[in-house]
Structure formats: structure tokens, C-alpha cells
Amino acid sequence: MSQPPNTDRADYRSLSYWHDSLPGRLRPRARLESDLEADVVIVGAGYTGLWTAYHLHRLDPGLDIVLLESEIAGFGASGRNGGWCSSFLSGIDHWMNDPVHRDGGVRLQRLMFETVRDFGEVAKRESIDCHYDRSGTLEVAVNRGQLRRARESFDAMTALGFGDDDIRWLNAGELRRELDIEGALGGILWRHTAAIHPARLVRGLAEVVERGGVRLFERSPVIELGDGLAVTERGRVRARTVIAATEGYSDSVPGLARRMIPVHSMMVVTEPLSGRQIEAAGFHRRYTFGNLDHMVTYGQLTADGRIAFGCRGTYHFGSGLRRFRVNDPEFEQVRRKLLSFFPRLDGIRFTHAWGGAMGVSRSLRPSVNFDSRRRTGWAG
């Protein structure tokens, strides 16, 4: 059985820049030390588990909800990702271009656009200071093949009725006035994306659900999961409904092996840029950005003036979870990729580097599943 990396380390701040920059002390919550009963038990305190708890509580404040986390809330991809609150949904372009599913696909895309806005309203209402900034995403083409693909994507979206409030085409000159990426030939401004601080979001959401009455136990890995039951080393929870929200770490939970594929990604963060350096890179807003390379890239200008940048990594045979070290040679490739975007920043110091796993479904499509007979649910 695969085990989450770094489970023996108490210094959770070293997980990423995002964890390192959290305000206050990063203390793990109490372990589950007894047997409990509840209406719902959720396994995994990342975005999937915490948002599930949040919305269940809002729908029915009387529900007794227990949330079990093997490390701390936000230990995995939810606390270490690129910090995009995005309206992109894998596979939605195929649905919208399929005559049978087109209308439903378009409705779903518009719901995704609304979700980004609604997310900002929830963060404001719940006082989650996650540095939310809905400036949009710049998808940049740096060669003719990428430019052709970008134009085809843009034309397909406009043909479906999406307008300038949703998506805008930028030629090379217009793009440089928004963000001066080296060699950019043009690209798309997707308006419905926000830059966020992911660890502030996930830790803030954990505090919100706790205040609402959800019982959250950390450092409580589940060693057995069945119908109406979740068992840890020191206690068990019996519940009418069981929700598995373990995504990239599903292989470490008995009964969930091979359901999700853990795909690794790597990130680096620069030192805070001076005003002159920010101007040299052409940042005028806190756009999230990436190019159309087959090696997925993603970046943002953080609220404290750093560039956080990452590249999608690989799948490890047997669904293994990799332990990354800051001196791993792959991080130098990520740094070089960032500097190829902004060569005028050559010589900038990098302060953080990390990697981790995210969950990808075997169909490469998102899904939410619930077995009403067994009263078990899972998502990914």
C-alpha cells in the first residue's frame, strides 16, 4: 500500500511556499482517539472534502458531520497547487462540440463561470482571506502550432455564443500590453479565473466548517473504509453516509486503490520582485498564465509580488507517490522554463521548490458518484 509522503515530518510549513507563508502557527488538530457515531463521515480534508462538508452543513445545519484527515487539512494538492480558481473543466470542450451534448455542455460551462464568481462571494462572506483576484487567465501561444490551436479554441467558443465578457482574443501587441511573455504570438484572455493563495483557502475553509459544528480530526489516517464505517488506528466512526474525498491519495486508503491516478506536478517560487522587475516582466494585473505547450505550465503573480510557477509532471508506475527534495534536478527545468517566459528576470533568486500528487480519474473526466444503496460517495 502506498503511503503519503513525509508522514513522519512535523514541520508542515516546509511543504510549500503557500504553507510557509500562512499567518500564525500551523498546529495540527487533535487525532481521533475514540469511537464516534455521525450522520456523515468524510475522508480527506482537501477542497473536495471540505467543500462537501461546507455545503452539507448549509443545506442541513442539523447534520452531524465528522471529517478525517491523515495529515493536516490542505496537506495534499489542495494546499500546494498553482493557486488558480478556474472555470476550466477537463472534457467540456468535447461535450460542447458534440451535437448530442452541446446544450448541456454550454450550460455546464456557464455554471463553471458563475462558480468562480460565487467562490469569491463565499470567501468574502466567510472572511477567508485567500488573496482572491479575478483578473483572468492568459493562455499564451509561443509558436505557430500553439497559435493555431488557440485560435481554433477561441473560434469554437465564440461560435457557441460566448462573448467578450467571457473570452477575448489578443494579438501579439495586445498580449504584450497585458503580460510580456517572451516570444508570444498571441493568445486568449479567459476572464473567469481568479488567482488565490491555496493554503489560505483550504485552512480558512477548515476553520469555517469547524465553527459550523463539523468535527475535524487531523493526523488520523483511515486504515479501513466500508459501508457506514471508517476506521483509524485509534478510533472508528460509524455513519449513515460515507464520502471518500482522497483523490491523489486514494491508493493509500483500503478499498479505493486504483480508483484515481496520482499525477505529480512541480512548482517553484521566486523572491519578491521589485517594482522595476514587475514592470520588466510586464505584469499589470494578477493574471494567472500559461502557454499551450504539451507540458502543462501554470503561473501567477502572488499578492506579495512573487512569481509562483509550475509544470505538470508524470505518473509513477503502480500509482506510487513520490517524495520530492528541493535539490531534485527536475526543479531546475521548471526554473529554466519560467525564465524562458521572462528572460529579463535572469538572476532572480528562487526561495521555494516543491512537488506533489493530484488525483486524475482514469477517464480523464471529472465525476461525482453516489451509491444510494450503500450510501457511499466519492468524487474526482
N, C-alpha and C positions, 0 to 999 in steps of 0.2 A: 504493500500500500504506500502510495506517495504521501509525503508529509509536507506541509507548508514550510518554506524556507525560513531560517532564522528564528525558529520557535524557542530557542534557548536564550535569546537576547532580550534583555530588559530595556535597552536603550532604543525605544521606538522612534525617537527623533532622527536616528540615522537611516531610517527607511527611505527618505526622500527630502528634497528641499521643502516640499509642502508640509511635511511633518515637522521639519526642523524650524519652520517659521511660524508654527502655531503659537498663539499667545498663551501665557500661563504655563502651568505644569501639565505634563501629559501622563496622568496617573491611570493605570488600568483599573477598571471597576472590579467589584467582587466576583469571585468564582461562584458557580452553582455548587452548593455544599449540602443539599438536601433533596428530598423528593417533593415535587410540586404537582398540582393539577391546574389546568388552564383551559380556556376556550380554544386558543390558537397558540401553537409553538412555531416559531420561525427560526431556521438555522442559517446563520450568516448575517452579520451586521455591516454589510456594504450598502450601496444605493438600493439594490433590489429588496433586501430585507427591511431596511429602514423605511423606504417609501411605502412598502406594503403595510408595515405597522402603522405608519402615519395615517394612511388613507383608511385603513380598517377602523382605527380609533375615531376618525372624523365621521365615518359612516355610522358607527355604533359605539359611542363612548363607554357603554357598559361592558364591552368585551374585555375579558381577562387575557392579556397577550404576554407571552414570555418570548424573549429573543436571546438566542445562544450564539456566542461568537468564540472562535477558537483562539483568537489573539486579542486585539482591541478593535473597536469599531473603526473601519477605514484602514485596516491593515493591508488589504489587498489592492486591487486595481482602483477601487473607489477613492482611495486616498493618495494614489501615486500617478494618476493619469495625466493627460496633457492639459486638462482644465478647459475643455470645451463643453458647453451646454448646447448641444447640436440638434438640429432638425433632420439630420441625415439618418436614413434607416436602410439597412442592407436589403437589397432586393426590391425596393419600392419602385425603382425605375422600370424593372421588368413588368411589374403589375400595371403601371400606368401606360405602358406601351402595348399591353395585351388587350385587344378589344373586349374580351370577356370580363376582365377585372379592372378596366380603365377607370370607371366611375368610382369604384371603391378605393382604388389606389390614389386617385386625386383627393378624395375626401380624407383619406388617411394622411396624405402629405400636408394638407391644410391643418389637420389636427396636430401634426408634429410642429408646424409653425406656431400654432397657438400655445403649444406646450412650453416652448421656450419663453414666451411672454408670461404665461401663468406661473412658471417656475420662479421668475423674478418677483412676481407678486407674493408668492408664498414665502420666499426668502425675506422680503421686506416685512410681511405680516408677522412672521415668527422671529424677527430680529436675528436672522442668520447672516452675519457679515462675511460673505464669501466672495467679496470683490466682484460682484456681478456687473458686467459691462456688455450690453447688447449692441456692439458695433458691427458684428457680422464676420463672415469668413471670406478671405481672399483665396481663391483656388487659382494658382498661377501656372501658366504654360511657359516652359523654357526651351522648347524645341517645336518643330513643325508638327510632329505627330501628336504631342500634347495639345497644341493649339487646335488641331483638327478635332480631337476628342472633346475638348472644352466647348468648341462651337457647336458640335453636334448635341451635346448635353443641354446647352443653353437653348438652342432652337427647339429641341424636344419639349422643354419646359414651357416655353412661350406658346408653342402650338397647343398645349394643354390648358392655356388660359392664365398662366402665372405671369404677373406683370412686374413693373419696375419696383413696386413695393416689396416684392419677394426676391427678385433676382435681376442683376444688371450686368450687361456685357461691358468690359473695359478693354480698349485697345492699349497698345504698349505705353503711349504717353499718359493716358488716363490712369493706368495702373501705377506708373511711377509716381504720380502725384498722390496716390494713396499709400503705397509702400514700395520702396525702391529695391526690389529684388534683382540681383544681377542676372542679366540675360533674359528678362521677362519679355515675352512677345505679346502678351495679353492674358485675359483670364476672366473669371466670373466673381462678382461680389454676391455672395449668398447672405441676404440681410438677416435671416432668422437664426443667428448663432450668438451666444454670449461667451465671453471669457470669464472664467471663475477660478477661485482657489479651491481645488477639490477637497483637500483635507479639512479646510474650514467648513465646507458644506457638510461633509459626512459626520464630522464631530459635532457640528451645530445641530444637525438633524437628530443625532443620538440624544442630545440634551433635550430637544423638543419632545421626542416621544417619551422619554423618561418623565418629564414634567407632566405629561398627559396620563401617566399611570402604567406605561409599559414597563415590565421588569426585564432589564437588560443585564445579562451576565457575560463577562469577558473572561478570557483565558479558560474557556470551558469547551474544549473540542468534543464534538459528538462522535462516539465510538459505535453507536448502534442507532439506526433510524428505521422505524417501521410504522405500520398503521396505528395512529394515535399515540406514538411513543417516540421520544428522543432521549437517549441515554448518554451521559458523560461519565468521566472517571469517578466523579464524586456525588452524582445525583442523577435523577431522571425526571422527565416531565411527561405526564400523561395529558393529552389534549384531544378535543373533538376533531381538530383540524391541524394538519402538519404541512408547513410550507418549507421547501428547500430552496434557499437563495444563495447557493455556494459558488455558482458559476465556474470560474477558472480553477477553483479548489475542490470541485465536486469529486475528483478522483480520490480525495483523502477521506471521504465520508462513505462508510459501508452502504451499499445499495445504490449509490449514484455513479459508480465507476463507469467511465467511457461515455457518459451522457453528454458531457461537454468537452471540447478540445481546449486545453490551455495553450494559448499562443503568447509568446513573450514579446515585450517591447522594451526599448531602452530610451532614457532621457538624460539630458544634461541641462544645466542652468548656468548662466553667466553671472559675474559680479554685477551689481547695479551699474547701469550705464549713466554717463554724464549727459547733460542736456545736449552737448555737442555730438556725442555718439548716437543718441537717439535721433537727432536730426540727420546725421550722416547715413543712418540706416533707413531714413525716410518714413519713420513712424509718425503718423499724425493722429491716429486713434489706436485703441487697444484691439485691433483686429486679431482674430485667430487666422493662421495662414498655413498653407502647404502647397506643394506642387502636385502635378499629375503623374509623377514618377510611379513605376510599378512597385518600388519600395516606398510604402506609405510614409509620408512625413507630416508632422504637425507641430505648430509652434504658437506662441503668444508672447506679447509684452506684458509682464506681470504688473500688478499695481504698484510695486516698489521699484519698477524700472529695470528689471532683468529680462533677458530672453530665455524662456523655457522652451526646449525643442526636443523632439523625439522622432524615432524611426521605428516602424514595425519590425519585429524580429522574426523568430522562427518557431515552429512546432518541434518539440523534442520527443524522440521515439518513446512509445509507451506512456504518453501523457505525463512525462516527467516534469517536475517543477525545478527550475534552475535557481541556484544561489549566485547572485551577481556580486562582483567585487569592483570597487571603484577604479582599480587599475587594469581591468579587463580590456584587451586591445579593441574590442568592438566599440567601446566608448569613443576612442579616437576617430573612428569612422563617422560617428554621429557628430562630433565636433567639427570635423572637416566638411561634412555636409552642410552644417549651419553656416560656416564661414564661406562656403561656395555661394550661399544666398546673399551674404553681406560681407564681401571681401574687405571693405573699408574698416571692419572691426577686427582685422587680423592683429593678434597680440593681446586680445581681450582675455582676461582670466576667467576660468571656469571654476565654480565653487562646489558644485554638487554633480553627482552622476549616480544613477540607479537603474534598475530594471525590475521587471515583474511579469506576472502572468495575468491575462484576461481570458474570460471564457467565450468561446465561439461555438455555436451549435454546429452539429455535423451537416446540417442542410445549408449552413451559412445564411440562415434566415432567423430573425428573432421570433420567439414564440412564448406564449403564456399558456400553461396547461393546468387543468384541474380534473382529477378523477373524483366524481361526485359519490361513487360507491365507496371508495376507500377514504375519501375526504383528505386527499393529499394533493398538493400543488407544487409546481416548480416553474421556473422561468429562465430564459437565456437566449 
